[in-house]
Amino acid sequence: MRDGAVAVLAKAPIAGYAKTRLIPLLGPEGAARLQGRLVDRTLATAVAAGIGPVTLWGAPDAGHPFFQEQARQRGIGLAAQPDGDLGARMLAAFRAAPLGAALVLIGTDCPVLDAADLGKAAAVLSHADVALAAAEDGGYGLIAARRPLPELFAQMPWGSDRVAELTRERARGEGLRLAELRTIWDVDNGADLKRLRAAGLIDLADLTPAASR
């Protein structure tokens, strides 16, 4: 499939800025290294999906050397996330997508997402208006659509356990056809980190607890 696109929203792997909830376990530098590996895996997945052009939307901007090197190596686009809450930043990515393209938008906190998940999200847009992969914590790790849908992003309690359900309610209220993908999990806390280590999705060998160093 090549009539789609992928947008990846990512924080730069800056110590003290990325994966802050894991700093007590990993320290600022360890949390930043983890962020770099999560971004790297996510971009590899986005490219492997073969949906279409991939754009990395970076924060606090697109100029970080890590982002620049990823773009150079993978042949992907770079854009800076705009000001505003998460909803405003996601909506900006949809508005920047090619007209009518099946845009699959993901973050970098759900390493369990694979190329098949992204491909399915784009494919179901042949008969659905929105595709959603809800997360176990009540949020979601993937949303896809062929046009901007501001009603799904405005005034949403981001970070709460109600985001996925409110998105479903709003989609139903707007008469949108919603396709639900498999439920996934993200990496936010110590329990998630143990799960990630057990899954073997990312090399965590040198990410030791902060207290042990």
Beta strands, then each sheet from edge to edge (+ up, - down):
strand 1: 4-11
strand 2: 54-59
strand 3: 77-80
strand 4: 102-106
strand 5: 130-134
strand 6: 140-145
strand 7: 178-180
sheet 1: 3+ 2+ 1+ 4+ 6- 5+ 7+
end
